[in-house]
Amino acid sequence: MSEEGVAVRRARSMTRMRPAEYSRHDREQHALGYATEDERSGFEHDVDRILYSTQWRALAGKSQVVASAELGIYHTRLTHSVKVAQLGRRMAERFVREYGGPSPALVEAACLAHDIGHPPFGHTGERALRKAMDVIRGGPDPVDSFEGNAQNLRVLTYLAAHKTAKLRGLHLTRACLDASTKYPWQRGPADGDPERHTKWGVYAADRAAFDWVRDGRTGDVRPVEEEVMDWADDITYVCHDTEDFYRTGLIPLAALFPPPGGAGAESERELGRFLDYVEAKRSRLGRPFDRGAAAELLAEFGRWWIVPAPFGGRHADGVEVNTRTAKLIDYLTGGISLDVGGKDAIRYGARLVVPEEHRQLCELLKELLWCYVIERPALATQRHGKERIVSDLLVWTYESVDLLPPDRAEELDDHGDALRAAADHVSSLTEAQAIALHRRLSGASLGSVNDNVWI
């Protein structure tokens, strides 16, 4: 069957399988013969289907910032997604009390699904897959490649399995798929909008599914549930990942945010070093940076978010960390509101309003992770190794499609794109699976005939 025929068949199947739209009470009319006594709403079904999928479970073995096997109690993509979902639901519950929507279950489902397409080694693996696909194709593809957000939609609508063999994907509601799509466009050419070339939410092969999800909308406007999910993602990232690396001594929070009267020469040097990093980075990216305003914002933040000393591992230190994290979450969620304009506070009837100083502070706290952790030389050498593993696996699988597991081989018969099948396979692996499979295929360690490294 042609690619166009496959896409049309998938779009028709989704129309049969899923509720037409998000209603005020988010009730789903079940078309598959589910028991009538099942009182779950359509969005509660979405939550459960995501939680029970193998792709969501695999996030336990995928990086948030450092490798999932790194010694220490670091967040993985799974624990990150759980906390995004918890925070997103709490914000939605508050909005229901204040505005009558959006659905907390829908926001929770979108949060759970927002990273489900991430490959092993997080953004490092994502970049490696993109580069390797470009090399195989003989140059950068102007409209398609690998992108974790586009892979989310592919997992949810095509790769994942539910209860009906004839119809692929998790059979999620249109609203859930829409709310979990952070970049509602296809990849643009390299000489166009840089954001559209580096971040996008749908592959050409999944365009029919995307068009069904967007229901004829051609603009870039996003539903309010996606905006709540995205803000919950940002807050969780800066709060819990900063906490991880403060505990391990990599981010010097005690020097950056000392108690009143404790800001000596060392603290000033550390703050200057951090601001130098941010200024140089923004300059490279062609983005404006007001150093004075940033310093003032951090100083104001530090007046109430005080870090008295480096983490010492005592019970009292753990209490202080948890207290500061809670205060930061309260601050970043406390000033938000919805602009409903007289409409229902669901989907395209509302916009999330976040105070500008909250967004600016969040962006600065993200830079702490880049300055002190992600761009450390030790992590840079690890990135090189991770990229090599992912790139090699993609090339080897593409060149020998008999290495594909049975489900990916069946999909190759369905859509006929060997490179996409190889990318789907490699991106589905946990980091332990990717390392073991790379050692096996390279001959470094053959393992055992009983190994099932892709299951």
Solvent accessible surface area in square Angstrom, and as a share of the most:
residue,aa,sasa,rsa
1,M,151,0.67
2,S,73,0.47
3,E,103,0.46
4,E,133,0.60
5,G,25,0.24
6,V,7,0.04
7,A,18,0.14
8,V,60,0.35
9,R,116,0.42
10,R,23,0.08
11,A,23,0.18
12,R,160,0.58
13,S,11,0.07
14,M,8,0.03
15,T,84,0.49
16,R,153,0.56
17,M,18,0.08
18,R,13,0.05
19,P,26,0.16
20,A,76,0.59
21,E,80,0.36
22,Y,14,0.05
23,S,53,0.34
24,R,114,0.42
25,H,137,0.61
26,D,27,0.14
27,R,118,0.43
28,E,20,0.09
29,Q,157,0.70
30,H,57,0.25
31,A,72,0.56
32,L,65,0.32
33,G,72,0.69
34,Y,45,0.17
35,A,53,0.41
36,T,131,0.76
37,E,130,0.58
38,D,35,0.18
39,E,129,0.58
40,R,85,0.31
41,S,7,0.04
42,G,2,0.02
43,F,5,0.02
44,E,71,0.32
45,H,4,0.02
46,D,1,0.00
47,V,13,0.08
48,D,40,0.21
49,R,19,0.07
50,I,0,0.00
51,L,68,0.34
52,Y,182,0.69
53,S,5,0.03
54,T,80,0.46
55,Q,34,0.15
56,W,25,0.09
57,R,145,0.53
58,A,20,0.15
59,L,0,0.00
60,A,50,0.38
61,G,17,0.16
62,K,5,0.02
63,S,3,0.02
64,Q,16,0.07
65,V,24,0.14
66,V,13,0.07
67,A,20,0.16
68,S,37,0.24
69,A,88,0.68
70,E,65,0.29
71,L,167,0.83
72,G,52,0.50
73,I,171,0.87
74,Y,43,0.16
75,H,20,0.09
76,T,22,0.13
77,R,12,0.05
78,L,36,0.18
79,T,57,0.33
80,H,4,0.02
81,S,0,0.00
82,V,71,0.41
83,K,70,0.30
84,V,0,0.00
85,A,5,0.04
86,Q,93,0.41
87,L,14,0.07
88,G,0,0.00
89,R,70,0.26
90,R,122,0.44
91,M,6,0.03
92,A,0,0.00
93,E,47,0.21
94,R,54,0.20
95,F,0,0.00
96,V,59,0.34
97,R,181,0.66
98,E,97,0.43
99,Y,69,0.26
100,G,33,0.32
101,G,2,0.02
102,P,1,0.00
103,S,11,0.07
104,P,25,0.16
105,A,8,0.06
106,L,0,0.00
107,V,0,0.00
108,E,36,0.16
109,A,0,0.00
110,A,0,0.00
111,C,0,0.00
112,L,6,0.03
113,A,0,0.00
114,H,1,0.00
115,D,10,0.05
116,I,5,0.02
117,G,2,0.02
118,H,8,0.04
119,P,0,0.00
120,P,0,0.00
121,F,9,0.04
122,G,2,0.02
123,H,79,0.35
124,T,11,0.06
125,G,0,0.00
126,E,6,0.03
127,R,82,0.30
128,A,1,0.01
129,L,0,0.00
130,R,35,0.13
131,K,115,0.49
132,A,7,0.05
133,M,0,0.00
134,D,20,0.11
135,V,116,0.67
136,I,46,0.23
137,R,87,0.32
138,G,75,0.72
139,G,27,0.26
140,P,93,0.59
141,D,28,0.15
142,P,69,0.43
143,V,69,0.39
144,D,14,0.07
145,S,0,0.00
146,F,0,0.00
147,E,0,0.00
148,G,1,0.01
149,N,19,0.10
150,A,0,0.00
151,Q,2,0.01
152,N,4,0.02
153,L,6,0.03
154,R,3,0.01
155,V,8,0.05
156,L,1,0.00
157,T,4,0.03
158,Y,2,0.01
159,L,14,0.07
160,A,3,0.02
161,A,88,0.68
162,H,50,0.22
163,K,146,0.62
164,T,40,0.23
165,A,108,0.84
166,K,187,0.79
167,L,27,0.13
168,R,83,0.30
169,G,0,0.00
170,L,1,0.01
171,H,4,0.02
172,L,0,0.00
173,T,7,0.04
174,R,24,0.09
175,A,2,0.02
176,C,0,0.00
177,L,1,0.00
178,D,1,0.00
179,A,0,0.00
180,S,5,0.03
181,T,9,0.05
182,K,26,0.11
183,Y,37,0.14
184,P,7,0.04
185,W,18,0.06
186,Q,46,0.20
187,R,14,0.05
188,G,12,0.12
189,P,64,0.40
190,A,71,0.55
191,D,133,0.69
192,G,37,0.36
193,D,73,0.38
194,P,100,0.63
195,E,86,0.39
196,R,73,0.27
197,H,25,0.11
198,T,67,0.39
199,K,54,0.23
200,W,0,0.00
201,G,1,0.01
202,V,0,0.00
203,Y,0,0.00
204,A,42,0.32
205,A,29,0.22
206,D,1,0.01
207,R,93,0.34
208,A,24,0.18
209,A,1,0.01
210,F,8,0.03
211,D,65,0.34
212,W,28,0.10
213,V,1,0.00
214,R,5,0.02
215,D,70,0.36
216,G,68,0.65
217,R,83,0.30
218,T,137,0.80
219,G,41,0.39
220,D,59,0.31
221,V,71,0.41
222,R,60,0.22
223,P,1,0.01
224,V,0,0.00
225,E,1,0.00
226,E,1,0.01
227,E,40,0.18
228,V,0,0.00
229,M,0,0.00
230,D,37,0.19
231,W,5,0.02
232,A,0,0.00
233,D,19,0.10
234,D,27,0.14
235,I,0,0.00
236,T,2,0.01
237,Y,39,0.15
238,V,0,0.00
239,C,4,0.03
240,H,24,0.11
241,D,3,0.02
242,T,6,0.04
243,E,26,0.12
244,D,8,0.04
245,F,2,0.01
246,Y,12,0.05
247,R,83,0.30
248,T,67,0.39
249,G,59,0.57
250,L,49,0.24
251,I,2,0.01
252,P,40,0.25
253,L,4,0.02
254,A,19,0.14
255,A,17,0.13
256,L,15,0.07
257,F,7,0.03
258,P,23,0.14
259,P,47,0.30
260,P,114,0.71
261,G,91,0.88
262,G,42,0.40
263,A,60,0.47
264,G,38,0.36
265,A,64,0.50
266,E,116,0.52
267,S,13,0.09
268,E,118,0.53
269,R,161,0.59
270,E,30,0.13
271,L,48,0.24
272,G,21,0.20
273,R,135,0.49
274,F,2,0.01
275,L,7,0.04
276,D,77,0.40
277,Y,38,0.14
278,V,0,0.00
279,E,72,0.32
280,A,51,0.40
281,K,28,0.12
282,R,22,0.08
283,S,82,0.53
284,R,162,0.59
285,L,105,0.52
286,G,66,0.64
287,R,108,0.40
288,P,125,0.79
289,F,43,0.18
290,D,94,0.49
291,R,79,0.29
292,G,51,0.49
293,A,51,0.40
294,A,8,0.06
295,A,29,0.23
296,E,124,0.56
297,L,30,0.15
298,L,7,0.03
299,A,47,0.37
300,E,91,0.41
301,F,4,0.02
302,G,11,0.11
303,R,153,0.56
304,W,72,0.25
305,W,12,0.04
306,I,53,0.27
307,V,0,0.00
308,P,67,0.42
309,A,49,0.38
310,P,102,0.64
311,F,49,0.21
312,G,56,0.54
313,G,53,0.51
314,R,165,0.60
315,H,156,0.70
316,A,54,0.42
317,D,13,0.06
318,G,16,0.15
319,V,75,0.43
320,E,71,0.32
321,V,4,0.03
322,N,91,0.47
323,T,71,0.41
324,R,17,0.06
325,T,13,0.08
326,A,51,0.39
327,K,82,0.35
328,L,3,0.02
329,I,35,0.18
330,D,96,0.50
331,Y,65,0.25
332,L,0,0.00
333,T,17,0.10
334,G,50,0.48
335,G,39,0.37
336,I,3,0.02
337,S,38,0.25
338,L,11,0.06
339,D,80,0.41
340,V,39,0.23
341,G,67,0.64
342,G,81,0.78
343,K,138,0.58
344,D,75,0.39
345,A,1,0.01
346,I,27,0.13
347,R,11,0.04
348,Y,44,0.17
349,G,17,0.16
350,A,2,0.01
351,R,71,0.26
352,L,16,0.08
353,V,68,0.39
354,V,14,0.08
355,P,34,0.21
356,E,104,0.47
357,E,82,0.37
358,H,13,0.06
359,R,95,0.35
360,Q,87,0.39
361,L,1,0.01
362,C,1,0.01
363,E,64,0.29
364,L,8,0.04
365,L,3,0.01
366,K,39,0.16
367,E,11,0.05
368,L,2,0.01
369,L,0,0.00
370,W,82,0.29
371,C,15,0.09
372,Y,10,0.04
373,V,2,0.01
374,I,23,0.12
375,E,74,0.33
376,R,95,0.35
377,P,109,0.68
378,A,66,0.51
379,L,18,0.09
380,A,38,0.30
381,T,98,0.57
382,Q,75,0.33
383,R,52,0.19
384,H,129,0.58
385,G,33,0.31
386,K,17,0.07
387,E,43,0.19
388,R,144,0.53
389,I,29,0.15
390,V,0,0.00
391,S,29,0.18
392,D,23,0.12
393,L,0,0.00
394,L,0,0.00
395,V,44,0.25
396,W,72,0.25
397,T,1,0.01
398,Y,78,0.30
399,E,124,0.56
400,S,45,0.29
401,V,61,0.35
402,D,123,0.64
403,L,51,0.26
404,L,12,0.06
405,P,7,0.05
406,P,95,0.60
407,D,67,0.35
408,R,13,0.05
409,A,38,0.29
410,E,113,0.51
411,E,1,0.01
412,L,30,0.15
413,D,126,0.66
414,D,31,0.16
415,H,29,0.13
416,G,60,0.58
417,D,56,0.29
418,A,30,0.23
419,L,11,0.05
420,R,6,0.02
421,A,1,0.00
422,A,1,0.00
423,A,0,0.00
424,D,0,0.00
425,H,3,0.01
426,V,1,0.00
427,S,5,0.03
428,S,42,0.27
429,L,2,0.01
430,T,26,0.15
431,E,4,0.02
432,A,75,0.58
433,Q,33,0.15
434,A,0,0.00
435,I,72,0.37
436,A,43,0.33
437,L,10,0.05
438,H,29,0.13
439,R,112,0.41
440,R,69,0.25
441,L,57,0.28
442,S,56,0.36
443,G,46,0.44
444,A,68,0.53
445,S,44,0.29
446,L,125,0.62
447,G,58,0.56
448,S,49,0.31
449,V,138,0.79
450,N,124,0.64
451,D,59,0.31
452,N,98,0.50
453,V,23,0.13
454,W,96,0.34
455,I,152,0.77
